[in-house]
Amino acid sequence: MKRIYIAENLADAHILCSRLGEHGIQGHIFNEFVQGAVGELPFTHAWPEVWVERDRDEARALEIVQEYEEDESHLSDISCPHCHLSNPANFHLCWNCSADMSQKS
């Protein structure tokens, strides 16, 4: 197994692990349940880590990590056309009112 990514939060680790799976790469998240130890451990030791199961997948997995880091769509927000609250740009439905986000204003 090879560690390919240290995420700042669990959501990023799961998104990246899912992207790996879409490319046929088996990924695992370590430190998923260590957040409660922050304070006892330095916070950087409790960050979620994404590992690939097969060493031969490392190069392709690192390419996927780079693509993920360069894709800023998961960082930006858009306004809901119905309730006008802020939502991540990659949401298909508003988190607040479930409006269709494809009708972006």
C-alpha positions as CSV (number, residue, x, y, z in Angstrom):
1,M,0.0,0.0,0.0
2,K,1.1,3.6,-0.7
3,R,-0.1,6.8,0.8
4,I,-0.9,9.3,-2.0
5,Y,-2.7,12.1,-0.2
6,I,-3.2,13.8,3.1
7,A,-6.5,15.6,3.2
8,E,-7.3,18.6,5.4
9,N,-10.8,17.2,6.0
10,L,-12.7,14.0,5.8
11,A,-14.9,15.2,2.9
12,D,-11.9,15.8,0.7
13,A,-10.6,12.3,1.5
14,H,-13.9,10.7,0.6
15,I,-14.2,12.6,-2.6
16,L,-10.7,11.7,-3.7
17,C,-11.2,8.1,-2.8
18,S,-14.4,8.0,-4.8
19,R,-12.6,9.5,-7.8
20,L,-10.0,6.8,-7.5
21,G,-12.7,4.2,-7.5
22,E,-14.2,5.6,-10.7
23,H,-10.8,4.8,-12.3
24,G,-10.7,1.3,-11.0
25,I,-8.2,2.1,-8.3
26,Q,-8.9,0.7,-4.8
27,G,-8.3,3.4,-2.2
28,H,-8.5,3.4,1.6
29,I,-8.9,6.2,4.1
30,F,-6.8,6.0,7.2
31,N,-7.3,8.3,10.3
32,E,-11.0,8.5,9.5
33,F,-12.0,8.3,13.1
34,V,-9.0,10.0,14.7
35,Q,-10.4,13.5,14.8
36,G,-11.4,13.0,18.5
37,A,-7.8,12.6,19.4
38,V,-6.9,16.2,18.3
39,G,-5.4,17.8,21.4
40,E,-3.7,14.6,22.5
41,L,-2.1,14.4,19.0
42,P,-0.9,17.2,16.8
43,F,-3.7,18.0,14.4
44,T,-1.6,17.2,11.4
45,H,-1.2,13.6,12.7
46,A,-5.0,13.3,12.7
47,W,-5.7,14.4,9.1
48,P,-7.3,11.8,6.9
49,E,-4.9,10.0,4.6
50,V,-5.8,8.3,1.3
51,W,-3.8,5.2,0.4
52,V,-3.9,3.0,-2.7
53,E,-4.1,-0.8,-2.3
54,R,-1.8,-1.7,-5.2
55,D,1.6,-0.1,-5.5
56,R,1.3,-0.3,-9.3
57,D,-1.7,2.2,-9.1
58,E,0.4,4.9,-7.5
59,A,1.4,6.8,-10.6
60,R,-2.2,7.0,-12.0
61,A,-3.5,7.8,-8.5
62,L,-1.1,10.7,-8.2
63,E,-2.3,12.0,-11.5
64,I,-5.9,11.9,-10.2
65,V,-4.8,13.8,-7.1
66,Q,-3.2,16.5,-9.2
67,E,-6.4,16.7,-11.3
68,Y,-8.4,17.0,-8.1
69,E,-6.2,19.7,-6.7
70,E,-6.4,21.7,-9.9
71,D,-10.2,21.4,-10.2
72,E,-11.5,24.3,-8.2
73,S,-15.2,23.6,-8.9
74,H,-15.4,21.9,-5.5
75,L,-14.1,25.1,-3.8
76,S,-16.5,27.7,-5.3
77,D,-20.0,28.5,-4.3
78,I,-23.1,29.4,-6.2
79,S,-26.4,30.8,-5.1
80,C,-29.6,28.7,-5.1
81,P,-32.1,30.0,-7.7
82,H,-35.0,29.4,-5.2
83,C,-33.9,30.3,-1.7
84,H,-30.7,32.2,-2.7
85,L,-28.5,30.5,-0.1
86,S,-24.9,29.5,-0.9
87,N,-24.2,26.0,-2.2
88,P,-21.0,24.3,-3.4
89,A,-20.8,24.6,-7.2
90,N,-20.9,20.8,-7.6
91,F,-24.2,20.3,-5.9
92,H,-27.1,19.2,-8.1
93,L,-29.8,20.1,-5.4
94,C,-29.8,22.9,-2.9
95,W,-28.8,21.7,0.6
96,N,-31.5,23.9,2.1
97,C,-34.6,23.7,-0.1
98,S,-33.7,20.8,-2.5
99,A,-34.3,23.1,-5.5
100,D,-32.7,22.0,-8.8
101,M,-29.3,23.7,-9.0
102,S,-29.1,23.3,-12.8
103,Q,-31.4,26.4,-13.1
104,K,-28.5,28.5,-11.8
105,S,-29.3,32.2,-11.6
